[in-house]
Structure formats: C-alpha cells, structure tokens
Amino acid sequence: MRRIHPSVLVVAFLAAGAAHVVSADAPYRVIVHPQVKGTQIPRAALSSIFLKQAPRWGDGRPALPVDQSVRSTVRQSFSGQVLQQGIVEVQVYWQRRMAAGVTPPPVKASDEEIVSFVAATPGAIGYVSASASLPDSVREVAVVD
C-alpha cells in the first residue's frame, strides 16, 4: 500500500471543507501567516505540525509552528485538546526528538510575540488566547475533526 506523506494531508485538509469545528469555544485561536492557504485545519494535521511530523505545507514551504510558554494556560489547553497530551508528556516527547536531532518549535512569551512571529514568518502557524486581538497581518484558521 502506498503511504501518503503527512504534509500532503495538511494542505488537502486545509483546502477541503470539514463538517465539525472543534475550536469554536476553545480558549485559543489558531493563526497562520497570510500566505498559508485554507480556512480550516484538522486537529490531527495541526498536531502533526506542532510535533514536527509534517514539516511542510503542500506547496513545499516549511510549516513553522511556534509555541506559547509551558507556563501558559493557553498552551496547557492547546496541548490537551490538540496534541492530546499534557505539558509533561510533550516535554518528554521533545527530549526524545532532540536526542534524534529534531528541535522543538520556538517558544514565545506572549500572544503579541506569537502574532509578531507568525506575521513576519512565511509558513508560520501559532495559537493565541481566544481574547487576543488579531491584526490583518495574520489569519485565523478553524480547527476541525
């Protein structure tokens, strides 16, 4: 059986319409650089990006996730709902991946820093608190199942 690379799935799902939005009442909003295509992303594809299992968007550009601080309640919610792991489990995951030469996403200390990074970095994707103000330099995408 032919295996499909996860990065191909990311773009296919971003472009496709999905029925069930899971982030409508979430305590976070997922944002992307305006050059990233699509208006929604499946939770599984989003998890693959943040765990660096899907390193590229379908157009070949790097998918560049950026995380909140481990002390952030927004990161706790995102890790539980999207990665389906607690902060400690994610840290253990990254310790193993770093031993294999894979670096975790950069960490920013605030919503404003996340927005600035995503706005300035083609291919970037991040998450901010639900109450964060979003400028036109970033775009929100819905998380779907």
Residue pairs with C-beta under 8 A, 6 or more apart in sequence:
5 54
6 45
6 48
6 53
6 54
7 54
7 55
7 56
7 57
7 58
7 63
8 58
9 45
9 48
9 54
10 41
10 45
10 48
10 49
10 54
10 57
10 58
10 63
11 37
11 38
11 57
11 58
11 59
12 58
13 38
13 40
13 41
13 42
13 45
13 144
14 36
14 37
14 38
14 39
14 40
14 41
14 45
14 57
14 58
14 141
15 37
15 38
17 40
18 40
18 42
18 144
18 145
19 144
20 144
20 145
21 40
21 142
21 143
21 144
22 43
22 81
22 143
22 144
22 145
23 29
23 30
23 142
23 143
23 144
24 142
26 77
26 81
26 130
26 143
27 73
27 74
27 77
27 129
27 130
28 74
28 77
28 78
28 127
28 128
28 129
28 130
29 127
29 128
29 129
29 130
29 132
29 134
29 140
30 41
30 46
30 125
30 126
30 127
30 140
30 141
30 142
30 143
31 114
31 115
31 118
31 125
31 126
31 127
31 128
31 134
31 138
31 139
31 140
31 141
32 118
32 124
32 125
32 138
32 139
32 140
32 141
33 118
33 119
33 121
33 122
33 123
33 124
33 125
33 138
33 139
34 137
34 138
34 139
35 61
35 122
35 123
36 57
36 123
36 124
36 125
36 139
36 141
37 57
37 58
37 59
38 141
39 141
39 142
40 141
40 142
40 143
40 144
41 141
41 142
41 143
41 144
42 143
42 144
42 145
43 81
43 82
43 143
43 144
43 145
45 54
46 82
46 125
46 143
47 82
47 83
47 84
48 54
49 63
49 65
49 125
50 65
50 67
50 82
50 83
50 105
51 83
51 93
52 65
52 97
52 102
52 104
52 105
54 63
55 62
55 63
56 62
56 63
57 63
57 123
61 122
61 123
62 123
63 123
63 125
64 105
64 121
64 123
64 124
64 125
65 105
65 124
65 125
65 126
66 105
66 106
66 107
66 108
66 114
66 117
66 118
66 121
66 124
66 125
66 126
67 75
67 104
67 105
67 106
67 107
67 108
67 126
68 74
68 75
68 78
68 107
68 108
68 114
68 127
68 128
69 75
69 107
69 108
69 109
70 87
70 91
70 107
74 111
74 127
74 128
74 129
75 87
76 86
76 87
78 127
79 85
79 86
79 87
79 90
80 86
82 143
83 90
85 93
94 104
97 104
98 104
106 117
108 114
108 117
108 126
111 128
111 129
111 132
114 126
114 127
114 128
115 126
115 128
115 132
115 134
115 135
115 137
115 138
117 124
117 126
118 124
118 125
118 126
118 138
119 135
119 137
119 138
125 141
128 134
134 140
